[in-house]
Amino acid sequence: MWRLGFYVWRIGLYAKYGIPAALVLLVIYLGYGAGTLFWTTAVVFGCVGLGLVLGITEFRNQEFGRAEGRGRIR
């Protein structure tokens, strides 16, 4: 049950930060086009998103251990 709740929480967290970021990028793109402001914002949001994914993955590994099947092949 804890795993299911964690995955639902993770999806909610991605949606909580991903949807507004995508909408901001859409507004900037529609207002100014694919200029410097758009690409700078996209890079910043991409770095924040990468940090979010890495942090949640580390938390998942701490709580549940490494995912099965992703270890070294011997």
DSSP file (Angstrom, degrees, kcal/mol; ACC not computed):
  #  RESIDUE AA STRUCTURE BP1 BP2  ACC     N-H-->O    O-->H-N    N-H-->O    O-->H-N    TCO  KAPPA ALPHA  PHI   PSI    X-CA   Y-CA   Z-CA
    1    1 A M     >        0   0    0      0, 0.0     4,-2.6     0, 0.0     5,-0.2   0.000 360.0 360.0 360.0 -38.5    0.0    0.0    0.0
    2    2 A W  H  >  +     0   0    0      1,-0.2     4,-2.3     2,-0.2     5,-0.1   0.898 360.0  51.0 -62.5 -40.3    2.9    2.3    0.8
    3    3 A R  H  > S+     0   0    0      2,-0.2     4,-2.5     1,-0.2    -1,-0.2   0.925 110.2  48.8 -63.3 -44.2    4.4    1.8   -2.7
    4    4 A L  H  > S+     0   0    0      1,-0.2     4,-2.2     2,-0.2    -2,-0.2   0.926 112.6  47.9 -62.0 -44.7    1.1    2.6   -4.3
    5    5 A G  H  X S+     0   0    0     -4,-2.6     4,-2.5     1,-0.2    -1,-0.2   0.880 110.6  52.3 -62.6 -38.1    0.7    5.7   -2.3
    6    6 A F  H  X S+     0   0    0     -4,-2.3     4,-2.5     2,-0.2    -2,-0.2   0.915 109.7  48.1 -64.9 -42.7    4.2    6.8   -3.0
    7    7 A Y  H  X S+     0   0    0     -4,-2.5     4,-2.2     2,-0.2    -2,-0.2   0.883 112.5  48.5 -67.6 -37.2    3.7    6.4   -6.8
    8    8 A V  H  X S+     0   0    0     -4,-2.2     4,-2.4     2,-0.2    -1,-0.2   0.916 112.6  48.8 -65.9 -42.3    0.4    8.4   -6.7
    9    9 A W  H  X S+     0   0    0     -4,-2.5     4,-2.3     1,-0.2    -2,-0.2   0.898 110.5  51.7 -62.6 -40.1    2.2   11.1   -4.6
   10   10 A R  H  X S+     0   0    0     -4,-2.5     4,-2.4     2,-0.2    -2,-0.2   0.916 110.1  47.6 -64.6 -43.7    5.1   11.1   -7.1
   11   11 A I  H  X S+     0   0    0     -4,-2.2     4,-2.4     1,-0.2    -1,-0.2   0.909 112.4  50.5 -63.0 -41.9    2.7   11.5  -10.1
   12   12 A G  H  X S+     0   0    0     -4,-2.4     4,-2.5     2,-0.2    -2,-0.2   0.881 109.9  50.2 -62.8 -38.2    0.9   14.3   -8.2
   13   13 A L  H  X S+     0   0    0     -4,-2.3     4,-1.6     2,-0.2     5,-0.3   0.910 110.4  49.0 -67.5 -42.4    4.2   16.1   -7.5
   14   14 A Y  H  X S+     0   0    0     -4,-2.4     4,-2.9     1,-0.2     5,-0.3   0.914 114.9  45.4 -62.2 -41.9    5.3   15.9  -11.1
   15   15 A A  H  X S+     0   0    0     -4,-2.4     4,-1.7     1,-0.2    -2,-0.2   0.885 107.4  58.7 -68.2 -38.2    1.9   17.3  -12.2
   16   16 A K  H  < S+     0   0    0     -4,-2.5    -1,-0.2     1,-0.2    -2,-0.2   0.861 123.0  22.5 -60.2 -37.4    1.9   20.0   -9.5
   17   17 A Y  H  X S+     0   0    0     -4,-1.6     4,-1.2    -5,-0.1    -2,-0.2   0.722 122.4  54.7-102.1 -26.1    5.2   21.4  -10.9
   18   18 A G  H  X S+     0   0    0     -4,-2.9     4,-2.5    -5,-0.3    -3,-0.2   0.903 103.5  51.6 -77.6 -42.2    5.2   20.2  -14.5
   19   19 A I  H  X S+     0   0    0     -4,-1.7     4,-2.3    -5,-0.3     5,-0.2   0.942 112.1  45.1 -65.4 -48.6    1.8   21.5  -15.7
   20   20 A P  H  > S+     0   0    0      0, 0.0     4,-2.5     0, 0.0    -1,-0.2   0.895 113.4  51.8 -61.2 -37.0    2.4   25.1  -14.5
   21   21 A A  H  X S+     0   0    0     -4,-1.2     4,-2.3     1,-0.2    -2,-0.2   0.924 110.5  47.8 -64.2 -42.3    5.9   25.1  -16.0
   22   22 A A  H  X S+     0   0    0     -4,-2.5     4,-2.2     1,-0.2    -1,-0.2   0.887 111.7  50.5 -64.9 -38.3    4.5   23.9  -19.3
   23   23 A L  H  X S+     0   0    0     -4,-2.3     4,-2.5     2,-0.2    -2,-0.2   0.896 109.4  50.5 -67.2 -39.3    1.8   26.6  -19.3
   24   24 A V  H  X S+     0   0    0     -4,-2.5     4,-2.5     2,-0.2     5,-0.2   0.926 111.3  48.7 -63.0 -43.7    4.4   29.3  -18.5
   25   25 A L  H  X S+     0   0    0     -4,-2.3     4,-2.5     1,-0.2    -2,-0.2   0.894 111.0  51.0 -62.7 -38.8    6.5   28.1  -21.4
   26   26 A L  H  X S+     0   0    0     -4,-2.2     4,-2.7     2,-0.2     5,-0.2   0.916 110.6  48.1 -63.9 -43.3    3.4   28.0  -23.7
   27   27 A V  H  X S+     0   0    0     -4,-2.5     4,-2.1     2,-0.2     5,-0.2   0.915 113.3  47.5 -64.4 -42.7    2.5   31.6  -22.7
   28   28 A I  H  X>S+     0   0    0     -4,-2.5     4,-3.1     2,-0.2     5,-0.7   0.919 113.0  48.9 -64.1 -42.6    6.1   32.8  -23.3
   29   29 A Y  H  X5S+     0   0    0     -4,-2.5     4,-1.6     1,-0.2    -2,-0.2   0.916 114.0  45.1 -64.3 -43.2    6.2   31.0  -26.7
   30   30 A L  H  <5S+     0   0    0     -4,-2.7    -1,-0.2    -5,-0.2    -2,-0.2   0.841 120.5  40.9 -69.9 -31.6    2.9   32.4  -27.8
   31   31 A G  H  <5S+     0   0    0     -4,-2.1    -2,-0.2    -5,-0.2    -3,-0.2   0.883 135.8  10.2 -83.4 -39.7    3.8   35.9  -26.6
   32   32 A Y  H  <5S-     0   0    0     -4,-3.1    -3,-0.2     1,-0.3    -2,-0.2   0.500  94.6-131.5-121.5  -8.2    7.4   36.2  -27.7
   33   33 A G     << -     0   0    0     -4,-1.6     2,-1.6    -5,-0.7     5,-0.3  -0.336  57.6 -36.7  82.3-170.8    8.2   33.2  -29.9
   34   34 A A  S    S+     0   0    0      4,-0.1    -1,-0.2    -2,-0.1    -5,-0.1  -0.387  95.7 131.9 -88.9  59.4   11.2   30.9  -29.6
   35   35 A G  S  > S-     0   0    0     -2,-1.6     4,-2.1    -6,-0.0     5,-0.2  -0.059  76.0 -71.8 -95.1-161.7   13.6   33.7  -28.5
   36   36 A T  H  > S+     0   0    0      1,-0.2     4,-2.6     2,-0.2     5,-0.2   0.874 128.2  54.6 -64.2 -40.4   16.2   34.0  -25.8
   37   37 A L  H  > S+     0   0    0      2,-0.2     4,-2.3     1,-0.2    -1,-0.2   0.920 109.3  48.3 -61.3 -44.1   13.6   34.4  -23.0
   38   38 A F  H  > S+     0   0    0     -5,-0.3     4,-2.5     1,-0.2    -2,-0.2   0.944 114.8  43.6 -61.8 -49.6   11.8   31.1  -24.0
   39   39 A W  H  X S+     0   0    0     -4,-2.1     4,-2.2     2,-0.2    -2,-0.2   0.861 113.0  51.5 -69.8 -35.1   15.0   29.1  -24.2
   40   40 A T  H  X S+     0   0    0     -4,-2.6     4,-2.2     2,-0.2    -1,-0.2   0.929 113.1  45.6 -64.3 -44.6   16.4   30.5  -21.0
   41   41 A T  H  X S+     0   0    0     -4,-2.3     4,-2.8    -5,-0.2     5,-0.2   0.895 111.6  52.6 -64.5 -40.5   13.2   29.7  -19.1
   42   42 A A  H  X S+     0   0    0     -4,-2.5     4,-2.2     2,-0.2    -1,-0.2   0.894 110.2  47.9 -63.9 -39.7   13.1   26.2  -20.7
   43   43 A V  H  X S+     0   0    0     -4,-2.2     4,-2.4     2,-0.2    -2,-0.2   0.920 112.9  48.0 -67.0 -43.4   16.7   25.5  -19.5
   44   44 A V  H  X S+     0   0    0     -4,-2.2     4,-2.3     1,-0.2    -2,-0.2   0.939 114.2  45.9 -63.0 -46.6   15.9   26.7  -16.0
   45   45 A F  H  X S+     0   0    0     -4,-2.8     4,-2.6     1,-0.2    -1,-0.2   0.866 111.4  53.7 -64.6 -35.2   12.7   24.7  -15.8
   46   46 A G  H  X S+     0   0    0     -4,-2.2     4,-2.4    -5,-0.2    -1,-0.2   0.905 109.2  47.5 -64.6 -41.4   14.6   21.7  -17.2
   47   47 A C  H  X S+     0   0    0     -4,-2.4     4,-2.2     2,-0.2    -2,-0.2   0.900 112.9  48.4 -66.7 -40.5   17.2   22.0  -14.5
   48   48 A V  H  X S+     0   0    0     -4,-2.3     4,-2.2     2,-0.2    -2,-0.2   0.915 112.4  49.4 -64.5 -42.3   14.6   22.3  -11.8
   49   49 A G  H  X S+     0   0    0     -4,-2.6     4,-2.5     2,-0.2    -2,-0.2   0.888 109.6  51.1 -63.9 -39.5   12.8   19.3  -13.2
   50   50 A L  H  X S+     0   0    0     -4,-2.4     4,-2.7     2,-0.2     5,-0.2   0.912 110.1  49.6 -63.9 -42.3   15.9   17.2  -13.3
   51   51 A G  H  X S+     0   0    0     -4,-2.2     4,-2.3     2,-0.2    -2,-0.2   0.889 110.6  50.9 -62.5 -39.1   16.6   18.1   -9.7
   52   52 A L  H  X S+     0   0    0     -4,-2.2     4,-2.4     2,-0.2     5,-0.2   0.930 112.0  46.3 -63.0 -46.5   13.1   17.1   -8.8
   53   53 A V  H  X S+     0   0    0     -4,-2.5     4,-2.4     1,-0.2    -2,-0.2   0.918 113.8  48.1 -64.0 -44.5   13.4   13.7  -10.6
   54   54 A L  H  X S+     0   0    0     -4,-2.7     4,-2.2     1,-0.2    -1,-0.2   0.895 112.5  49.2 -64.9 -39.3   16.8   13.0   -9.0
   55   55 A G  H  X S+     0   0    0     -4,-2.3     4,-2.1    -5,-0.2    -2,-0.2   0.919 113.1  45.3 -65.8 -44.0   15.6   13.9   -5.6
   56   56 A I  H  X S+     0   0    0     -4,-2.4     4,-2.5     2,-0.2    -2,-0.2   0.878 112.2  52.4 -68.5 -36.9   12.5   11.8   -5.8
   57   57 A T  H  X S+     0   0    0     -4,-2.4     4,-2.5    -5,-0.2    -2,-0.2   0.912 109.7  48.8 -64.8 -41.4   14.5    8.9   -7.2
   58   58 A E  H  X S+     0   0    0     -4,-2.2     4,-2.0     2,-0.2    -2,-0.2   0.903 111.7  49.4 -63.2 -41.1   17.0    9.1   -4.3
   59   59 A F  H  X S+     0   0    0     -4,-2.1     4,-2.2     2,-0.2    -2,-0.2   0.905 110.6  50.4 -64.4 -41.6   14.1    9.1   -1.9
   60   60 A R  H  X S+     0   0    0     -4,-2.5     4,-3.0     1,-0.2     5,-0.5   0.920 111.0  48.5 -62.0 -44.4   12.5    6.1   -3.6
   61   61 A N  H  X S+     0   0    0     -4,-2.5     4,-1.5     1,-0.2    -1,-0.2   0.859 111.1  51.0 -64.7 -35.0   15.8    4.2   -3.4
   62   62 A Q  H  < S+     0   0    0     -4,-2.0    -1,-0.2    -5,-0.2    -2,-0.2   0.891 118.2  37.5 -68.5 -39.7   16.2    5.1    0.2
   63   63 A E  H  < S+     0   0    0     -4,-2.2    -2,-0.2    -5,-0.1    -3,-0.2   0.889 134.8  17.6 -80.4 -40.6   12.7    3.9    1.1
   64   64 A F  H  < S-     0   0    0     -4,-3.0    -3,-0.2     1,-0.3    -2,-0.2   0.527 100.3-121.7-112.8  -9.3   12.4    0.8   -1.1
   65   65 A G     <  -     0   0    0     -4,-1.5    -1,-0.3    -5,-0.5    -2,-0.1  -0.246  57.3 -32.1  84.9 175.9   16.0   -0.1   -2.2
   66   66 A R  S    S-     0   0    0      1,-0.1     2,-0.1    -2,-0.1     3,-0.1  -0.311  75.7 -96.8 -65.9 151.2   17.2   -0.3   -5.7
   67   67 A A    >   -     0   0    0      1,-0.1     3,-1.2     3,-0.1    -1,-0.1  -0.413  46.2-102.0 -66.9 143.4   14.7   -1.4   -8.4
   68   68 A E  T 3  S+     0   0    0      1,-0.2    -1,-0.1     2,-0.1    -3,-0.0  -0.368 102.3  23.5 -65.7 142.7   14.9   -5.1   -9.3
   69   69 A G  T 3  S+     0   0    0     -3,-0.1    -1,-0.2     3,-0.1    -2,-0.1   0.465  96.5  93.8  84.8   0.8   16.6   -6.0  -12.5
   70   70 A R    <   +     0   0    0     -3,-1.2    -2,-0.1     2,-0.0     3,-0.1   0.245  61.0 103.2-109.6  13.4   18.7   -2.8  -12.7
   71   71 A G  S    S-     0   0    0      1,-0.2     2,-0.2    -5,-0.1    -3,-0.0  -0.088  85.7 -63.6 -82.1-173.2   21.8   -4.2  -11.0
   72   72 A R        -     0   0    0      1,-0.1     2,-0.5     2,-0.0    -1,-0.2  -0.489  47.6-125.8 -73.9 142.1   25.0   -5.3  -12.6
   73   73 A I              0   0    0     -2,-0.2    -1,-0.1     1,-0.1    -3,-0.0  -0.778 360.0 360.0 -87.4 127.8   24.9   -8.2  -15.0
   74   74 A R              0   0    0     -2,-0.5    -1,-0.1     0, 0.0    -2,-0.0   0.395 360.0 360.0-112.6 360.0   27.3  -10.9  -13.9
